Amino acid sequence: MGVLALQGGFAAHVAALRRARIGAVEVRRANELEGLRGLVLPGGESTAMLSLLRRRGLLAAVSEFGRQGHPVLATCAGLILAASPELAWLDVTVRRNAYGSQRASFVAQSDDGVHDLVFIRAPRVDRVGSRVEVLARWHGEPVLVQQGNVIGATFHPELVSASQLHAKIFGAA
């Protein structure tokens, strides 16, 4: 699996994939997407990531990779990118940093008790389109969504010791 490694928390995703016994490579160039079976768009700063995707000529390749049906996990800033007009993989509206500042970061559990949630300047999903399935909620709000092959998380699943989400998404890819 590939992890977009331009900026942000990509190293933690590489480690999470390896904990799940899934091979992981860092992706910094378009040709590094060739032959991959899945991709992680990590957390970080979404406008910086978008700028780097453009400057490195990666935006079109990443967009096409997701459109080809490969599994994609987009976390935090990655979710913002997946919902952006540039990628438009998820029909959701998100609000950046809606759960507070860096100092307001917190750990919680999903309403169904299945997912440990680590929120760090997390985006909030304000609107979910009709083709989007809500996979997990926190206090009734969507925090894990899926549209086709793309799963978006407002939280950081790579920062918990168990790599359940990575294994679920990429284990059978």
N, C-alpha and C positions, 0 to 999 in steps of 0.2 A: 504494500500500500504506500501511497505517497502522502507526504505532509508538506503543504505549502510552507516554505521556510524563508520567507522574505522579511518577516518582522513578527514580533509577538511571541506567543507561547508555543512555538512549534516543537521545541525539545521535549516538553512534557507529554505531547501527543506521541512522539516517537517512542518515548519510554513506556507509555500506556499500551501502545500496540505491541511492543516487545514483551511486556508483562502478560499480555493475552496470547503470547506465542505467535504473533503475526509479524512477518517481516515488514520493515518500514524503511523508506528512503526519503531524504529531504529533497524537495523539488524547488529549484531556483530558475530553471530554464524550460522553455516549451518542449524541447526534445526529451526532457526527463519524464514527461508524462507518457511517452510511448511504452506500451507493454504493461502499464499499471492497471490493476483491477479496481482500485478505489482511491479516494482522495479525502484528506482532511483539510478544511479551511479553519485555522486555529483562531483563538482570541488574540487580541492586540489592539491596534488602533485602525479602525476601518478605513478612514480617509488616507492614512499612510499606506495601508496595504493596496488600496485601489490605485494610488499614485504609482507605487512600485510595480504593480501588475502592468500598468500602461507603459511605464518607462522601460521595462524589460521585455516588452512585446509578448507578454504572457496572457493578457486578458482574453484574447480570442481563443487561444488554446485551452485555457481553463474553462471558458464558457462552453466550448464544444465538447470537452471531456464530460462535463455534467450532462449535457444534452444527449450524449450517446448512451446514457442509461447506467453508467458506472455508479456504484454506491458512493455517496458523498456525505460526510459528517461536517457540518458547519457550526462552530461553537462561538458564542458571544459575538465578537467582531465578524467572525466568519458568517454567522447568521445574518448580520446586517448586510454583508456583501451578497449572500445568496438571495436576499429579498430586494436588492438594489435593482434599478433599471438596467444596469450594465450586465448583470447575470440573469435576473428574473427567474430564478429556479423555484422560489417559494412565493406563493401568493399570500403574503402576510405583510402587515404594516408594523414596523418596529420603531421604538423610541429609544435612542441611545442613552446610556447611563441612567436609566429610569429608576433603578433600585438604589441609587445614591452614589456617592463619591467612593474613591478607593478606601477611605477610612471607614466607610459604612459597609464594607464587605462582610458577608456572613455565610454560615453554613446552615442548611436546613434539610428537610426530607420532603419528597414529593407527597402529595395528598394521599396517594395509594400506598405509600411506604416502600416503594420499589427502588427509587433513585435517591442517592445522596446528592445534594445540590450545593455547589460552591458558587456563590454569586460575587463577582468582582466587577464593579461598575457595569453591571449587566444591563442589556437591553430588555425592554418589555415588549411583548407581542400585544399590540393594541387591537388588531383586526386579523381574523383568520378567514381566508377565502374558502369557497365551497369545495374545492378540490384538496384542501389541506386537512389532514387528520391530526387531532391533538392526541399525543401519546402520553403526556404527563402534565400535571397541573401542580401549582403551589398556591395555596389559598384561593383556589378556584381559577387562577389565571394560567393560561398556556405557557409552559416552559420548555416543552419538547414537542416539536411538530414534524410532520412528514408530508411531503408531496412527491409521489413517485419514488425515485431513487435517492432523493435528498432529504436528510434529516437535519433539522436545525435545533440547537439547544441554546437557551439564554444563559445557561450555567456552564461550568467547566468540569465535564466528566473526567478529564485527564488528571485532575488533581485529587482524586480519591484513590485509595489503595486498590480497590477492585476495578478491573477494566471491563465491566459487564457490557457497557454500551458499545465500546470498540469491538468486543468479541461478537456481540449480536449483529452489528452492522457489517463487519468485515470478515468474520470468521468463516462464513459460507460463501464469500464473494468469489 
